């Protein structure tokens, strides 16, 4: 500006280095002028859009998210994890979390259980989910699904699917067999993950509280069936889940799961050993017990979980829950819907491991 003294420039190089420095500056100017984002600007002056294009290109090359700010200004993934771990410990130590009447600890479930299951969901079973829009944004609904696979991975994967794929990230409360809650450690973990025993009273309480609840009415008959009977639905019990849905006016959402039958292909059931060990079945698979502990690793089958259109129960009167004909008809309708959907999904599958 006029009147202001000019700053003195201290030469850093002698006269011998000025020519080389000038050449390097000219090369940088020419290189910048030839950058694709600046070709439209003959004077070498980049517009805001062109600068943004360069930033996006740098972000993409460095693996950063498109449109994000400078990488040095955003916390690293490691820093985020450390901060999250510190916050988790702080809340656990201070008791700043809520546990409901069933023992559901959402804070622990979101921070520990779901991340552990997410690796299986995304990378091992590569689960595809469809029909998630058939689950309500709020309020109660009863998800009824087929059951298979020797160990109940299908329930766990369905809970991850609902939490991660649903717009409201809802928690799915599973109704599990009594034996799950008798196992040391497993029962406590199941309670903290939000699950409870598969009985009509607990189902009614969850639905009455507006919870998204899931039941697997085949029970052990589905979980422990032979591989030759895969995707053939077993009997759906006495319809207690339908009664709970009718009493609470909760819609019933049929859920069809393909892929769970292949994780432990059961070729035999040693009933004598099962009775001695107090188990509903003792499975023999191609890898268990022959391969020892390795036989407990599930095979990486490709999964597909489809949620069907809800079956409304609001139109039934209160006495319908005690009418065996109504419960039988609804139970049969749900079962047939799941079975037909399984056939359709299987018809479109090329390979059990590739989908």
C-alpha positions in Angstrom: 0.0 0.0 0.0 1.2 3.6 -0.6 3.2 5.0 2.2 4.1 1.6 3.8 7.7 0.7 3.8 8.6 -2.3 1.7 9.9 -5.3 3.5 13.6 -6.1 2.9 14.2 -9.3 1.1 17.2 -11.3 2.3 18.7 -13.3 -0.5 19.1 -17.0 0.5 21.1 -18.0 -2.6 23.9 -16.5 -4.4 23.8 -15.4 -8.0 24.9 -18.9 -9.0 21.7 -20.5 -7.6 19.2 -17.9 -8.9 19.1 -19.4 -12.5 18.4 -22.9 -11.2 15.7 -21.6 -8.8 14.1 -19.7 -11.7 14.1 -22.8 -13.8 12.5 -24.9 -11.0 9.8 -22.2 -10.5 9.1 -22.1 -14.2 8.7 -25.9 -14.3 6.3 -25.8 -11.3 4.2 -23.0 -12.9 4.1 -25.0 -16.2 3.1 -28.2 -14.4 0.4 -26.4 -12.5 -0.9 -24.8 -15.6 -1.2 -28.2 -17.4 -3.2 -29.8 -14.5 -6.6 -31.0 -15.9 -8.5 -28.9 -13.4 -6.8 -25.7 -14.6 -6.8 -26.3 -18.4 -10.0 -24.3 -18.7 -8.4 -21.2 -17.2 -5.8 -19.8 -19.6 -4.5 -17.3 -17.0 -3.7 -20.1 -14.5 -6.3 -18.8 -12.0 -8.4 -21.7 -10.7 -12.1 -21.2 -10.0 -13.6 -22.6 -6.8 -15.0 -25.6 -8.6 -11.6 -26.4 -10.1 -10.0 -26.2 -6.7 -12.6 -28.4 -5.3 -11.9 -30.9 -8.0 -8.3 -31.0 -7.1 -9.2 -31.5 -3.4 -11.5 -34.4 -4.3 -8.8 -36.0 -6.4 -6.3 -35.8 -3.5 -8.8 -37.2 -1.1 -9.5 -40.1 -3.4 -5.9 -40.9 -3.9 -5.2 -40.7 -0.1 -8.3 -42.8 0.7 -10.1 -40.0 2.4 -13.8 -39.4 2.1 -14.9 -37.3 -0.9 -15.6 -33.7 0.0 -13.9 -33.9 3.4 -11.6 -31.3 4.7 -7.8 -31.6 4.9 -6.8 -34.9 6.2 -4.6 -33.4 8.9 -7.6 -31.6 10.4 -9.7 -34.8 10.9 -9.0 -37.3 13.7 -7.3 -40.5 12.6 -9.3 -43.7 12.9 -7.0 -44.8 15.7 -7.8 -41.6 17.6 -11.5 -42.1 17.1 -11.3 -45.6 18.5 -9.3 -44.5 21.5 -11.8 -41.7 22.2 -14.7 -44.1 21.8 -13.1 -46.6 24.1 -12.4 -43.9 26.7 -16.1 -42.8 26.5 -17.3 -46.4 26.9 -15.1 -46.9 30.0 -16.3 -43.6 31.5 -20.0 -44.5 31.1 -19.4 -48.0 32.4 -17.5 -46.7 35.5 -20.0 -43.9 36.2 -23.1 -46.1 35.6 -24.3 -43.7 32.9 -26.3 -46.3 31.0 -29.8 -47.9 31.2 -30.8 -51.5 31.7 -34.5 -52.4 31.1 -36.6 -54.9 33.0 -35.4 -57.8 30.8 -31.7 -57.0 31.4 -31.2 -55.3 28.0 -28.1 -53.1 28.1 -28.2 -51.1 24.9 -24.9 -49.3 25.7 -23.1 -52.7 26.0 -24.9 -54.2 23.0 -24.0 -51.3 20.6 -20.4 -51.0 21.8 -19.4 -54.7 22.2 -21.9 -57.3 20.9 -23.0 -55.8 17.6 -19.4 -54.9 16.4 -18.3 -58.4 17.1 -21.2 -59.9 15.1 -20.7 -57.3 12.3 -17.6 -59.0 11.0 -19.4 -62.2 10.5 -22.4 -60.3 8.9 -20.3 -58.3 6.4 -17.2 -60.4 5.7 -18.0 -64.0 6.5 -21.6 -64.6 5.6 -21.8 -61.5 3.3 -25.5 -61.0 4.2 -27.8 -59.4 1.7 -31.0 -57.8 3.2 -34.2 -57.0 1.4 -37.7 -55.9 2.5 -36.3 -53.9 5.4 -39.0 -51.3 4.7 -41.6 -53.8 5.8 -40.5 -53.3 9.4 -42.2 -50.3 11.2 -40.2 -47.2 12.1 -41.7 -47.2 15.6 -44.0 -49.5 17.6 -44.3 -53.2 18.0 -44.0 -55.9 15.3 -43.4 -59.6 15.5 -40.8 -61.0 13.1 -41.3 -64.7 12.5 -38.4 -66.5 10.8 -37.3 -70.0 9.8 -34.6 -71.6 12.0 -31.6 -73.7 11.0 -27.9 -74.2 11.3 -27.2 -76.2 14.4 -26.2 -73.0 16.3 -28.5 -70.0 16.2 -26.4 -67.7 14.0 -29.6 -66.9 12.1 -31.1 -65.0 15.0 -27.9 -63.1 15.6 -27.4 -62.1 11.9 -31.1 -61.0 11.7 -30.6 -58.7 14.7 -27.5 -57.1 13.0 -29.5 -56.8 9.8 -32.3 -54.9 11.5 -30.0 -52.6 13.5 -27.7 -51.8 10.6 -30.1 -51.7 7.6 -33.2 -50.2 9.1 -33.4 -46.4 8.8 -34.3 -46.2 12.6 -31.5 -48.7 13.6 -34.0 -50.6 15.7 -33.0 -53.3 18.2 -34.5 -56.7 17.5 -35.4 -58.6 20.7 -35.1 -62.3 20.1 -37.2 -65.0 21.9 -34.7 -67.8 22.6 -34.8 -71.3 24.0 -34.6 -71.9 27.7 -31.3 -73.7 27.4 -29.6 -70.6 26.1 -30.2 -68.9 29.5 -29.1 -72.0 31.4 -25.6 -71.8 29.9 -23.1 -70.0 32.2 -22.1 -66.7 30.6 -24.2 -67.2 27.5 -27.4 -66.6 29.3 -26.1 -63.3 30.9 -24.8 -62.1 27.5 -28.1 -62.9 25.8 -30.0 -60.9 28.4 -27.7 -58.0 28.0 -28.1 -58.2 24.2 -31.8 -57.7 24.7 -33.1 -61.3 24.3 -35.4 -63.3 26.5 -37.1 -66.7 26.8 -39.4 -67.9 24.1 -42.6 -67.9 26.1 -46.0 -66.3 25.4 -45.8 -64.0 28.5 -42.5 -62.5 27.6 -43.5 -62.1 24.0 -46.6 -60.3 25.1 -44.7 -58.0 27.4 -42.2 -57.0 24.7 -44.8 -56.3 22.1 -47.0 -54.4 24.6 -43.9 -52.2 25.3 -43.7 -51.4 21.5 -40.6 -53.6 20.9 -39.6 -55.2 17.6 -39.6 -58.9 18.6 -38.4 -62.0 16.7 -39.5 -65.6 17.2 -38.3 -68.8 15.5 -41.3 -71.2 15.9 -39.5 -74.2 14.5 -37.4 -74.3 17.6 -35.0 -77.3 18.0 -36.8 -79.1 15.2 -35.6 -76.6 12.7 -32.2 -75.9 14.3 -31.2 -79.6 14.4 -32.7 -80.9 11.2 -30.6 -83.0 8.8 -29.0 -81.4 5.8 -31.1 -83.4 3.4 -34.2 -81.7 4.9 -32.7 -78.2 4.4 -35.2 -75.4 3.8 -38.2 -77.6 4.5 -40.0 -75.9 7.3 -40.9 -77.9 10.4 -44.1 -77.6 12.4 -44.6 -74.1 14.0 -45.5 -75.2 17.5 -48.9 -74.3 19.0 -49.2 -70.8 17.7 -48.4 -69.0 20.9 -46.6 -66.2 19.0 -49.8 -65.5 17.0 -51.8 -65.1 20.2 -49.3 -62.6 21.5 -49.5 -60.6 18.3 -53.3 -60.7 18.3 -53.5 -59.5 21.9 -51.2 -56.5 21.3 -52.4 -55.8 17.7 -48.9 -56.1 16.5 -48.3 -56.9 12.8 -46.6 -60.2 12.0 -43.7 -59.9 9.6 -42.6 -63.2 7.9 -38.8 -63.4 7.5 -37.1 -65.9 5.2 -33.4 -66.7 5.7 -31.3 -68.4 3.1 -27.7 -69.5 3.9 -28.0 -70.6 7.5 -28.7 -74.2 6.5 -25.2 -74.6 5.1 -23.0 -73.3 7.9 -23.0 -76.7 9.7 -24.3 -79.3 7.3 -25.7 -81.9 9.7 -25.4 -85.4 8.3 -26.2 -87.4 11.5 -27.6 -86.9 15.0 -26.1 -89.1 17.7 -29.2 -89.3 20.0 -27.5 -91.4 22.7 -24.8 -88.8 23.2 -27.4 -86.0 23.1 -29.3 -87.6 25.9 -26.2 -88.2 28.0 -25.1 -84.6 27.6 -28.6 -83.2 28.1 -28.7 -81.7 24.6 -31.6 -81.6 22.1 -29.3 -83.2 19.5 -25.6 -84.1 19.0 -24.7 -83.1 15.4 -22.3 -84.8 13.1 -21.1 -82.6 10.3 -18.3 -83.1 7.7 -15.9 -81.2 10.0 -17.3 -81.9 13.5 -16.2 -83.7 15.6 -13.6 -85.0 13.2 -11.7 -81.7 12.9 -12.0 -80.9 16.6 -12.4 -77.2 17.5 -12.0 -76.3 13.8 -15.3 -78.0 13.2 -17.0 -75.3 15.2 -16.1 -72.7 12.6 -19.2 -72.1 10.5 -18.8 -72.5 6.7 -18.8 -69.2 4.8 -22.1 -69.6 3.0 -23.7 -66.6 1.3 -26.8 -65.4 3.1 -29.9 -63.5 2.1 -32.5 -62.3 4.6 -35.8 -61.1 3.3 -38.6 -59.4 5.3 -42.0 -60.0 3.8 -45.0 -57.8 3.8 -46.6 -57.5 7.3 -49.8 -59.4 8.1 -52.0 -57.0 10.0 -53.7 -58.1 13.2 -55.5 -54.9 14.2 -58.7 -56.0 12.5 -59.2 -58.9 14.8 -61.3 -58.5 18.0 -59.9 -59.4 21.4 -61.5 -62.8 21.5 -59.5 -63.9 18.4 -56.4 -64.5 20.6 -58.2 -67.4 22.3 -59.8 -68.8 19.2 -57.7 -71.9 18.1 -59.1 -71.7 14.5 -57.9 -68.1 14.1 -54.5 -68.8 15.5 -54.1 -71.9 13.4 -55.1 -70.1 10.2 -52.7 -67.2 10.9 -49.9 -69.6 11.9 -50.4 -71.6 8.6 -50.5 -68.3 6.6 -47.2 -67.2 8.0 -45.5 -70.6 7.6 -46.7 -70.9 4.0 -45.5 -67.3 3.2 -42.0 -68.1 4.5 -41.8 -71.5 2.7 -42.8 -70.0 -0.7 -40.3 -67.1 -0.2 -37.5 -69.6 0.6 -38.3 -71.5 -2.6 -38.1 -68.2 -4.6 -34.8 -67.2 -3.0 -33.3 -70.6 -3.6 -34.4 -70.6 -7.3 -32.4 -67.4 -7.8 -29.3 -68.7 -6.1 -26.4 -70.0 -8.2 -24.2 -71.5 -5.5 -24.5 -71.8 -1.7 -21.1 -70.1 -1.2 -21.3 -67.5 -3.9 -25.0 -66.6 -3.8 
